[in-house]
Amino acid sequence: MVLNRGLFITFEGIDGSGKTRQLELLTADLKKADLKYLLLREPGGTSISEQIRKILLDRKNTEMSAETELLLFAAARAQLVKQIVEPALAAKTIVISDRFFDSTTAYQGYGRNMNVDFIQNLNDFATQGLQPDLTFYFDISVEAALNRLQNRTEKTDRIDLESQIFMEKTRAGYLQIAERNPDRVILIDAERAPEEIYKDLKLQFDQAIDSVKC
Ligand code: TYD
């Protein structure tokens, strides 16, 4: 299938929202459909951004200030956008990112009580104004997310160690973001079975693809 331009799609949600499973389902379908796509995760995706990721998620970095954390997330993203996302979109690729600037607004802005307007300006600066075409926000209660996290086998990182109150504030932030950006953000009820959630997602995704097909 040939597209007349690139498409930038982001996945968002609190830890334990099940977005990783949805990404697996979507990328499996994209492979089957032989669509040109690029899957990224934030923070990360370039050598510099992966180095920043290590600093950000290292459990030993207990002394990191909220300001340092914010700037590091923004720095990792600035590099990713310039080095990978912009060129891929210019080459008419479907770029899918596991997290993008809404994570910073929700986690650092709402979760850590930092100035949301400032963070949105910083996000714009870091991405040079690049906005996703579509954002899937997987909404789940903190209780349900924590239940899912308990069954996880991966090691917990520095941000996973945050409190339940932090998660509540972050979720409330995401809900605000979804409300303020109804044209871009699609809220998906993530407390259902993965196959059911995926049906919703795929429908919206296919519509987005149809809008850029040659
Ligand atoms: P990761 O292991 O990638 O988590 P997940 O699978 O949940 O995406 O770790 C990324 C962590 O960093 C996650 O807890 C969310 C957090 N984060 C922020 O706090 N701000 C940000 O801008 C981004 C991109 C992530």
Residues whose N, C-alpha, C, O or C-beta is under 5 A from the ligand:
A	BS01	TYD	D15 E42 P43 F73 R99 F100 S103 T104 Y107 I159 D160
